[in-house]
Amino acid sequence: MGRVFKYGDSVDTDVILPARYLSLYREEDLAAHCMEDLDGSFVAQVQPGDFLVAGENFGCGSSREHAPIAIKASGVRCVIAASFARIFYRNAINIGLPILESPEAAAEIQAGDELEVDLASGVIHNLTQKRSYSAGGFPPFLQEMIDAGGLLPYLAQSNPPQPPQNT
């Protein structure tokens, strides 16, 4: 269960993580600046397990992975939006940040609502409004990738390194 931080349409990667912080590389340093140009109180208020909810085209702009890394490192459990920019969608999956696309949920969920999400089924439960929404779940291999923490950890556990063969 977590609380909702709600934003509008076309939230771009430059407001998710301002470009002036691109030289930072530690996840906790990126998280310290997440959303600061859009919502100066976000970092002080977000708690592990909270949710970002937004409108259309979330994550548009730059193709860098810094933005979803900053969101995940800030403790956000899942991003729910009416739609995602394609590159943000892929970057989020690659780093293990769960994202769900549901125009209805994005329109009706309000800031401060309490949510529970079943990522396997894609069902979003708004505990505050006593409503549920279906965003559709991920295919099993993508859910396994998210559960592993992203593409690289998934590959590491799926394909352990093999010792060199002497021929």
Secondary structure as the mmCIF struct_conf table of DSSP 4:
data_model
#
loop_
_struct_conf.conf_type_id
_struct_conf.id
_struct_conf.beg_label_comp_id
_struct_conf.beg_label_asym_id
_struct_conf.beg_label_seq_id
_struct_conf.end_label_comp_id
_struct_conf.end_label_asym_id
_struct_conf.end_label_seq_id
STRN STRN1 GLY A 2 LYS A 6
BEND BEND1 ASP A 9 ASP A 9
STRN STRN2 ASP A 12 ASP A 12
HELX_RH_AL_P HELX_RH_AL_P1 THR A 13 ILE A 16
BEND BEND2 LEU A 17 LEU A 17
HELX_RH_3T_P HELX_RH_3T_P1 ALA A 19 TYR A 21
TURN_TY1_P TURN_TY1_P1 LEU A 22 SER A 23
BEND BEND3 ARG A 26 ARG A 26
HELX_RH_AL_P HELX_RH_AL_P2 GLU A 27 ALA A 31
TURN_TY1_P TURN_TY1_P2 ALA A 32 LEU A 38
TURN_TY1_P TURN_TY1_P3 GLY A 40 SER A 41
HELX_RH_AL_P HELX_RH_AL_P3 PHE A 42 GLN A 45
TURN_TY1_P TURN_TY1_P4 PRO A 48 GLY A 49
STRN STRN3 PHE A 51 ALA A 54
TURN_TY1_P TURN_TY1_P5 GLU A 56 ASN A 57
STRN STRN4 PHE A 58 PHE A 58
TURN_TY1_P TURN_TY1_P6 GLY A 59 GLY A 59
STRN STRN5 CYS A 60 CYS A 60
BEND BEND4 GLY A 61 GLY A 61
TURN_TY1_P TURN_TY1_P7 GLU A 65 GLU A 65
HELX_RH_AL_P HELX_RH_AL_P4 HIS A 66 ALA A 73
TURN_TY1_P TURN_TY1_P8 SER A 74 GLY A 75
STRN STRN6 CYS A 78 ALA A 81
BEND BEND5 ALA A 82 ALA A 82
STRN STRN7 PHE A 84 PHE A 84
HELX_RH_AL_P HELX_RH_AL_P5 ARG A 86 ILE A 95
TURN_TY1_P TURN_TY1_P9 GLY A 96 GLY A 96
STRN STRN8 ILE A 99 GLU A 101
HELX_RH_AL_P HELX_RH_AL_P6 PRO A 103 GLU A 108
TURN_TY1_P TURN_TY1_P10 ALA A 111 GLY A 112
STRN STRN9 GLU A 114 ASP A 118
TURN_TY1_P TURN_TY1_P11 LEU A 119 GLY A 122
STRN STRN10 VAL A 123 ASN A 126
TURN_TY1_P TURN_TY1_P12 LEU A 127 LYS A 130
STRN STRN11 ARG A 131 SER A 134
HELX_LH_PP_P HELX_LH_PP_P1 GLY A 137 PRO A 139
HELX_RH_AL_P HELX_RH_AL_P7 PRO A 140 ALA A 148
TURN_TY1_P TURN_TY1_P13 GLY A 149 GLY A 149
BEND BEND6 GLY A 150 GLY A 150
HELX_RH_AL_P HELX_RH_AL_P8 LEU A 151 SER A 158
BEND BEND7 ASN A 159 ASN A 159
HELX_LH_PP_P HELX_LH_PP_P2 PRO A 160 ASN A 166
#
